[in-house]
Each structure stands twice: as C-alpha cells, then as structure tokens.
Amino acid sequence: MTYGSVSERCYPISLQVNGGPVFDNGVWSGFVAFDAAGLTLEKLEAVAQYYYRLGYGFFCPTMVTASPEAYQTNLPVFRQAREFAWGQGILPPHLEGPFIAPECIGAHNPELRRDPSVEFAAKLMEWSDDFIGWVTMAAERPCASEVIRYLTARGVSVSLGHQNPAVDHILAAIEAGATGFTHVLNAATRDKIAAKDLRMIAQFTDRHTYSMVIPDAIHVPPYAVKLMVDGKGPDKVIFVADESPLIGAPVPTTAQLWGRTFEVRLDEAGRVRSYDLSGSCTSLVECMNVALNWGVPRETVQRAVTTNAAAFLKPALDRLGIRLNDAPTHGAGVVFRDGAYMPAQ
C-alpha cells in the first residue's frame, strides 16, 4: 500500500496548524501559539500529542507573521523535535508571512509585515537550519517573483495568499515557481466575490497549482468546495483546517492573540467558533467529515489530506530525507467506520 491510498485507516497531513491547547490532568489550561517567541520542546510535544489523539498523522506547524526573535527561537525547535519519536509527525513548518499585502493583513501584526526580500528569506532559512516546508506570500508585492525563485530553488514550496494581485501577478508568481494558493475563499460566507474576478477563476482552475480550502462549514460554503474539487480535479485540491491555537478551548473562552481579543463560543448553529474569525476551532478530521456530508467523494477527501498534501510538500520532504510512513508509530491515525472518519484506538 502506498501512502494516502484509500483504506479503512489513514494518516492525515495538516499543512497549517497555528498552535494548540495544553491540558492539566485533562482540563484545558491554556494554549501554545507557534508564532510567539519562546517555544519549547515540552510545549510542542503537548500540542503534537493533542493532534495525534485526534487522529492526525502529520502536521506542519505554522508561524503567522512574527518577530525576528520568534523566528530565531522557534524555528530551531521544530527541527529538534524530529530527533524524538513523538516528533516524527512534525513536518517542516509553514511560514504564513511576513511577505503579505498590507491591505490583506487579516489577524497578522501589521507592524511585523514586510515586503519580500531575498535577504530576509535567507535569514529565515539560516535561523531554521533550512527546515522550512512552505511559505505563504503575496504575489503582487515588490520582488515577489525573485523571492519565489530563491525559495523554490532551495526546496521550499511557495503558496499565494494574503494578497491583492492582478491576474498578471498571479501568472508571474506561478512562472517563478509558486505551486499553491493558501486557504482559498476564506470568509467567503461573509464576503461576495465579483462575478468577473479572474483572480479567483485562476485559483479554481489552474492545473499547475494546488488550491487549499477549509471545508469546516464556516469559512467556505458547500457549493464553493464542490466547485473547487470539480474545477481543479481531485489531485490538485488540499483540505486544510487552519487550526487556531484556541482549538480545544472550552466554551466560552476569551483569550489574547496577536494583540487582539478572541472569544470561543457557539454560533447560531451550535458550532464552536472563534470570534472574530481567525483560524478554525474545527479539526481537520471534522473537516473531512463535513466534506463527505457535502457529497465530496471519499477518495477525493482522503487524497486531499494525504497524497495531495504530501505532493505539495515534496520538495522539502525530499531535501530533508523525510519519508511518510503508512503506519507511523507516533499516532494511530483515523479509521473510516459507519460512514465517517474517527480517531483510531
């Protein structure tokens, strides 16, 4: 059996985990945000074990736009974790920023955003000891194509997001080596998209790139996910959850993140959400089941969190000699039973 083939048990890859909870004797006691300076192996292990219990096989820790200090202290910890048995599920991290558009900042700290430069990209590679899997950046910012070429030449995948480009910017970025689009249509349930927005058509139909989408019934409407699957094809769609550091927090919870206050509470449909929306409080396994309930074929759902995610990360995995095992020892994965995915016991 090859990794990601449809079977009763699989090991999902989550490409965008922003952090997670910490428990004390089974009781939520706080959270770890991967972009906050001072990450330790102990904190990382606590978060990793949480996701393994949910059925995750592997995940990319994500640092949103952070300070130089945070990059320098945290990036080495992700690589150090690979020296331990529990760390074999931790893949080269995702840097969401800092090369993003100022008008598309989202929950990122605008004071830490910067325009792309090979000089700073080289510092990130140095601080991580070359342990970076992929970077999300805006296509239209100055020197974007130059930085994309620099990163991809070093085995780092580049995905386009937090951006406000023209179609020409997207095409130039793809030509330079970008191979993905990050969380397409985020907040599409709140904002309308112009019918003639060719930028969105490119993200739905370009066959050279992977498009990542969050099927959690909150970020993106069902018809958009199905259109994405049909337009890109089952081998070019990646499901992500964009897991918030506040995932797993009890309802209600109020916490400070990125200089802002977020509240975890139920929405009108009884779903756990973080207000104002930033990341997801829905696990990737739950997203898989949502997609199934929307009519996405099971084979497509499973590919979207296994082989497609692995293919997008392949440059870094090959460069670092990381092989994804069909039966990893650090976690039991998920099983498909009674029409749904659930953590294996």
Order of alpha helices (4+ residues) and beta strands (2+ residues): beta-beta-beta-beta-alpha-beta-alpha-beta-alpha-beta-alpha-beta-alpha-beta-alpha-beta-alpha-beta-beta-beta-beta-alpha-alpha-alpha-beta-beta
